[in-house]
Amino acid sequence: MSTMQPGGPRTAAAWLLGLILLLMPAFAGDFVLFQIFGWALILGMIALSLMFLAGYGGMVSLVQMSVAGCAAYMVAIFGDSAITQISLGWPWWITVPLAIAIATLFGTLAGALAVRTHGIYTIMITLAIASAFFYFTRQNYVVFNGFSGFNGVLPPPLFGVDWRQPVPFYYLALFFAALAYFLVLYISRAPFGLALQGIRDNPRRMEALGFNVFLHRIAAYAFASAIAAVAGVLLVWLNAQVSPGTAGIGPVIDILIIAVVGGLGRPIGPFIGAIIYVLLRTFALDFLVSLGLSGERFQLLIGAGFLVIVFWSPDGVLGLWDRTRERITARERQRSPLYRAIRGQPGGPA
């Protein structure tokens, strides 16, 4: 990941983006804040956990949405919901940390199984775990309430604020998304992150240098699972419900699409992919209906957009932007008189 020079264009763009996000409620409506940016920030956090594993650890995990779903279920089971015969009604300060801890443990155990494999086998075993979680929650009625799941799961009115209102929830999601982003950025430059990247590139050499490759990979799964678990808590508060479909096979694949579309090279990529996905998911239905097509084909439009982006830029939108900028810089360099003089082309300085 390229570093940002102080005062450089990327730093200025980052400050501008942060200012826009902070001032978003001043010019955006409730629908945009809650259904667009709130949802995109949460999906971006889950995709960020996948990006951390794939981009820095070389491990493509399809279990991250299941980890988020596990945290969402734990909030509903231990906390309050409309399904009073199952929900225990514990206070939020016990429910939320317990939900995050259980979901993180679930993701860590899944990682302990997955790190014993490589390549396509890692993808397959994490997909198998995600599928097992989906079918288990759908068929278990005693704890998970089967196909119906839980509804009426609302955030606690902490500090007298209704956190499910669009503006408070937007800032809540923005805070944790920014926290996750900067944590990943920090870890990637810390000794653990550098060692993880070394393991990604050459595990045998890192093992010869005395690093425990197995434990480093499991620790990476634990860190990524904690991010996905926090996102799962926010997700159940956003939707006020959780069901097996929350962590179904479709959403599991969607997280992979979001991460790939945004780009697996930098932590900002998953959030870019998430906003693209949410915009397509929100407005594709209206677009297809306006063309006289069935609204059920919105997934086809999302898939087509994914194929176009991956075809033109295998490293996502960020890679496409970087290559476009490099072409523009190269053309400007070729037009300079000094370049022409060095190349012996006409138009150089006399």
N, C-alpha and C positions, 0 to 999 in steps of 0.2 A: 504494500500500500504506500503510495507516494505521500511524503510529508508535505505539510503546508508551510510555506515560508511566511514569517511574520510580515504583515502588511501586503501580502500577495493577493492576487485576484480571488483565490479560493477562500482566503480568510475574510475578505470583504463580502463575498457572496454568502458565507456562513453567517456573518453578523446580520446581513440584510434578511436572510431567510428566518433567522431567529426573531428579528424584530417584527416581521410580517406575521409569524405564528403567534407571537405575544399579543399583537393588536388585531388578530383575526376577528374576535367577537365584536369589534367596533364597526365592521363593514360586512360581516357575513351573518346570514339568518340562522335560525335554530336548526333547520333541516341540514344545512351545510355543516354546522358545527358538530351536530350529534350523529347524523347518519352517514356523513361523508368523512369528515376528519376524525371523529371519534372512532369510527370503525376502522379507518385506514391506519391510525396510530396503533391500535391494538393488533391488527393483522401484521403491521410492520414489525412489532416487537416479537411476535411468534416467528416471522420469517427471519428476523435478526438472529434469533437463537440458532436457526438452521444455517444462516450465513456464517456465523461464528464457527460452527462445526465443519462446514464444507470449505469455507474460504481459508481459515487458519489451520484447521486440523486435517483437511482432506477426507472428511467423513460425511457423506450425504445421508442424513437421518430423516426418515419419514414419520417419526414418532412424536415430533414436536407439537403438532396439533392435538394429539392424544394427551400429552402432558398438560396442555392448557385445558382440555376438556376434563381431565381428572381434577384439576384445581377448581374448576367451575362446579363440578359435582360435589366436591368436598364442602364448598361454601354453602351449597343448597342443603346438604345432608346435616352438617353440624350447626348451621345457622337457621335463619327463618325462611320459610317459603309458604306457598298456599297449600302444600301437601303436609299438613300438620301431623298426620299420623306417622310420618317418617322423619321429617326434620326435627332435630333435637332442640333448636332454639337457643343455642349457646351464644354468649355475647361475641361481638365482632372481633374484639381484641384477642380472643382465643381462637375463633373460627378461622380468621384470615391467615394468621401465621401457621396454624395447623394444616390448613389446606395447601399452602405453599410448600410446607415441609413434606407432606405426603406426596404431592405431585413431583417435587424435586427428587424424592427417593424413588418414585416410579420411573422417572426418566433416567436416573443414575443406574438403576438395575437393568433397564433396557439397554443402556449404553454398555454396561459390563458384558452383556451378551453380544452386542453388535461389534465391539472392538476386537473380538476374536476372529472376525471375518474381514474381508477386504473387497473393495470394488462393488460389483453388482450384488454380491452376497450380503454386504452391509445394507444395501437398499432393500433387498428382499426380506431380511430378518426384521428390520424396523417396520416395513410394511406389514409383515405378518403380525407383529405386536400391535400395531395400530388397528388392524382388522379384528384381532382378538378382543381388544378393548371395546370396539364398536359393538360387536355381537354380544359380548358379555353384558354391557349396559342395557342393550335392547331386550335381552332375554331375562334379566334379573329384575324381579318386581319387589322383592323384599327390601332391598337397599337402594336401588337405582330407579325404582318405579317404572321399569320396563320402557316400552315405546313412548309413553307420554312424558317421562322425565319430570322436571320440576318447573313450576312457574311461580310468579310472585316473589322472585328473589331480588330484593332491592338493597342498594347500599345503605349503610347506617347514616342517620342524620348527624354526622360528626360536626362539632362546633356550631350547631344550629343551622347547617347548610344542607339543602336537599341536593345531594350529589348526583341525582339522576336528571336534574335540570340541564338543558343543553350547555350553558356557559360553564357552570361548575364542573360538569363531567368532562368537557373539553379540556379545561385546565388540568384536571386530574389525570386524564390520559396523556396530555402533553408532558406533564411533569415526569411520569414514570417512563414514557418513551424517551425523553431526553436523558434521564438517568441511565436507562439501559444502553443508549447510544454511547454516552461518554464512558460508561463502565467497559464496554467492549473496546472502545478506542484505547482506553488506558491499559486494559489487559493485553491487548495486541502488542503494546510497546514495552510491557513489563517482562521480566525474565521468564515467567511462565508462558506468556504468549509467544515470545521469541523461541523458546524451546519447543512449543507446540508446532510452530511453523517449520522448525528444523526437522521435527519428527514427520511432518507432512512431506517434506522434500526428500529426506533420506533417513528412514527410521533405523536402519542398521548402523549407520555412522553415529547417530545420537545415542543408541544403546551402547556402542563401543566407548563413547565418551562418558558413560556412567549414568545416563538418564534412564529412568524407568518409563519406557514407552507405554506400557499397559496402564499404569496409574495416571500418567499425564492425560491419556485419552479419556479415561473414566472421569477425571476431574473436569475435563472440558465438557463432557456430557452433563455433569452436575451443575456447572455454571450456566450452560445453555438452558437446562431444564428449569432453573430458578427464574430466568427471564421469561420463559414460556408460561410458567406457573403464575407469575404476577399478571401477565397478559390474560390468562384464563379467568382470574378473579375479576378483572375489568370487563372481560367479555360477558360474563354472566350478569354483571350489573348493567351493562349496556342493553342486553336483550331482555333482562328480567326473567330469563328462563334458560334452562339447559336441557337438552334431550340427546339421544344417541346420534341424531343427525348433526349435532354441533361438532362432533369429532368423527364424522363418517369418512368414508373413503374419498368422497368428493372434496371436502374441505382439506383433507390431508394432502391431496395432490395440488389443490389450489395454493397451499403454502409454498410448495416447491416451485410452482409457476411464478408466484410473486417474487421469490428470492432470485430466480434465474432471470426474470424480466428486468428487475432492478439492477442486478449485477452482484456477483458473489465476491467481488474484489474489495469493496469498501462498505463500512457499516451503514452509510446513507442509502445504499442501493435497495435494501428491502423496503424502506419507507417509500421510495420512488415507485417501486413495483406495486406496493400496496395501494397507493393513491390511483395509479393507472387501473388496477384491478377493480377497485371500488367504483370508480367512475364508469367503467365498462359494465359492471354488474348492476349499477343503479339505473343507467340510462339506455343500456342495450335493449331492454324490454320495450320501452317506448319507441325506440328507433325501428325495431323490427315490426311492431304493430303499425307504425306509420307507413311502412312499405307493404303492408298487407300480408305479412308473414306471421307464422305462429310465434307467440311470445316464448314458447318453450325452447326455442332455438337460440336463446341468448348465450348458452354455453358454446355454441358453434362460433358465434362472433368473438367470444373471449379466446377460444382456441385458435381462431384465425389470427387474431392480434398477437398471440403468443408465438405462433409459427413465423409471422412476419418479422417480429423483433429478433427472434433467435436466428433466423436465416441471415438477416443483414448484420447482426452483431451477436455472436455466440456468448460474449461476456456482458450482455444486457444493454440497457439504455445508457449507462455510464460509459461503457466501452464505445458505443456509437458516438457519444458526445466527445470523448477523448480523441477518437480518430478524425472526426470532423474538424476539431480544433487544430489537430496536427496538420491536416491538409491545408487549412487556411493559413497557418503559420508558414508552411513550406512554400505556398504560392507567393506570400508576401516577401519571403526571403529571396525567391527567384526573381522577383521584380526589382529588387534593390540594385542600385548601380554598382556597389561593391561586389555583390555576387556575380554580376555580369562581367565585371573586370577580371575576377578570379577565373571564371570559366572561359574568358576570351571571347565573350559574346558582345555584339554591338550594343551601345547604350550605356557602357560603363564610363567611369570618369576618365577624362583625357589625361 
